[in-house]
Amino acid sequence: MSQSSQPAPGPIALFAAHPTAANLLLALMLVCGLFAVNQINRQFFPDFGIDFVTVIIEWPGASAEDIDNNIVQAVEPAVRFLGGVDSVNS
């Protein structure tokens, strides 16, 4: 005497037999999705910080004294007093 074992019905068979259950599950998923949309943290332009900035100014053929007098003395004060600048190296 052999017993035939039938596998348990899967979710597709369950929803085919009970179409109202499938509609209720769909409605529940839609409501949860609409609730989740309001809870998601989203930004179009995310915040980020810049740790350091490098400024390179080239002057071919200039002496160190010319660069110090004409470039460093002009750029350094302008950069030093920007908001959030901790240190300036020249």
Buried (B, 14 or more C-beta within 10 A) or exposed (E): EEEEEEEEEEEEEEBEEEEEEBEEEEEEEEEEEEEEEEEEEEEEEEEEEEEEEEEEEEEEEEEEEEBEEEBBEEBBEEEEEEEEEEEBEE
